Amino acid sequence: MASLLPCRARRLCGLPTAVLPKPSELSALSSDCSAADSAGLDADAAALMADIAAFDIESARLRVQAMDARHSGLRVSSTLFPDVPPDAAFPPVRVADTPSAPQAAPLRVSGGLLDQLKGEVVSRQQEANDASRQVDAEREELDRRLRGVFEYFHDLTTQLNYLKPAVARSYFFLDSDDAFRNLAWLEGFSDFRTQAEREGGHIERVTLGYTLKGPGARNLERLGSGVERLRQLLFDLGLKFECRERRNRQRELEHGAFTVADEISVLVVWRVDFENHVIVVESRNLERLGFASCALSPESIGAAMLDEFGRLMLGRENRFRSFVIR
């Protein structure tokens, strides 16, 4: 094609746009371009022959190169196209929002009965929380009281283990008038036990144990079945003893001779009764041979009450019974 087809510039949406001619115009332009090409070739051929005739070889060579360049490849179009400025403003493209499905509002059912039941649930939950906090506070208080009991007994036994004072108390055994007398402190200890960690780890029991020893021993005899009964009693009371048995040819127990040392083992346990919110004191051989128990209010446990209990341990005048719940 000798030249590019002319086109007209138009504007579309505010931007310059090239518009091609109609088909009829294209046909007319094609015939004109063919005639122009034939005339141009004839003129080039005549000029080339003139150069050859004049022996101007260099001009002929240059003319041939120009002809080849003109008739091979695309011709340079002389048609001017309007330039599109680089910063031309294109209209913004708007994406239509997809309408979402309307969400149905939750159905709220309310009524007198339902509201009343909800109120009762909230009330009971509040009561349960209050009761739980109250129980925790009570256990903390009991733990604090029993910890003070342990610390007092620990210090007390430490001092008495060094002093080893006399204990002005007589322990009568069965119906005998030969009581355990002239006893003195030998050794004592204090210990405590706590709950499991999942239950709070509070102190639930304090143990106080000590031994009183006298200068002598006593001898007791029993026959037949009385031997085992006395043996069990001495064992339950924690008394130290020796037994010499005599049996017949059938290996039946006929006689037993006991030697009981003047040594009294005392054991006192202070434990928490969580259900009744009291401290229960259980003792063995505290004031007499045998077992006893009493209850104390947590509020009564303090230095004054523990001093009275210490006097009771040593057989001195005391007011410990005034703290006991009756």
HUCORWO-V780690 format. One record per helix or strand of 3 or more residues. SS is the DSSP state (H for helix, E for strand). FROM is the first residue (numbers start at 1). LEN is the number of residues. If there is no record, write none. Layout:
# HUCORWO-V780690
{{SS & FROM & LEN} {SS & FROM & LEN}}
This chain:
# HUCORWO-V780690
{{E & 7 & 6} {E & 15 & 6} {H & 23 & 31} {H & 57 & 15} {H & 112 & 52} {E & 183 & 12} {H & 197 & 3} {E & 203 & 21} {H & 226 & 11} {E & 241 & 7} {E & 253 & 21} {E & 278 & 7} {E & 291 & 6} {H & 298 & 3} {H & 303 & 11} {H & 320 & 4}}
